[in-house]
Amino acid sequence: MKQQREAGRDTAVDESCVLVDGPWTHRFVGANGSRFHVVEAGAGPMVLFLHGFPEFWWAWHEILPAVADAGFRAVAVDLRGYGASDKPPRGYDGYTLAADVAGLIRALGERSATVVGTGVGGMIAWAAASFHPTLVRRLVVLGAPHPLRLRAALFADPRGQFAAATPTLKFQLPRYEHVLTRNEAALIGEFLRHSGGPDWVAGDRFADYAARCREAIRIPQAAFCALEGYRWAFRSAMRLHGYRFVKLLQKPLTTPTLQLHGALDEASLPRTAQGSGRYVTAPYEWRLLDRVGHFPHVEVPDLVLGEILRWAKS
């Protein structure tokens, strides 16, 4: 019986699974009191890439070398709690995550950077540009409404955005990270399949990408840390520090912003994201991507690459 139980357990995964070789360099950087795993290539003005849930830096593996070849210093980071970065038990509030971005830009020796964020990384990018405007030179956001647009839609659109967010409401349950990583993180594969566009999900690249994300989320404490950000967002809505966070985000954004969104995004609905420009007083562009879901950077990397380079160079 003991042997059967042991055979049914998922095999252990360590951080080495995210240290993938390629035309880039892996290193660790201390910033904002934590150690972050960063992957970089090229030289020039810095472009900092922030992945979403349930990803890690590999989200940018197709785009990173091409941005470097175009004359930029391309840097992808494992966010706090993900991949090979530190996994402290606290620090998953919006203030700290935005400060992580600011700290990384300084720790990497730069005065400012173009910040590109997708999904959860896009939400962090919105906050970083709002709270630290001198450090974020330009902003590119994929699959992420402005946090205030998302907050409003959850209350005002119960059959739309609230229903779309129902899977993430389960993240509030205690110890749900153990459900998430069960059966070699099968639920992560289901989330990617449900949220991705049909062309990508049916293609050859999907299986490998899903396998890498399922492996990385099984690194000890990674799933718990990933869910803590969602838990803070939900719980802070009824607390004073959440109210202060909202008030700070109401300040108009002065960073030139490009927003790309999949027309078939079922995690963050296009109608939720479309009003985000009202919070930006700087130049702002919106582009809806046909037949693309919640992961434009891996579904249509060539298109996203072109848009990032156009915005970073302009």
Summary of the structure (lengths in Angstrom):
residues: 314
radius of gyration: 18.3
end to end distance: 64.5
largest distance: 64.5
contacts: 1092
relative contact order: 0.15
helix: 50%
strand: 17%
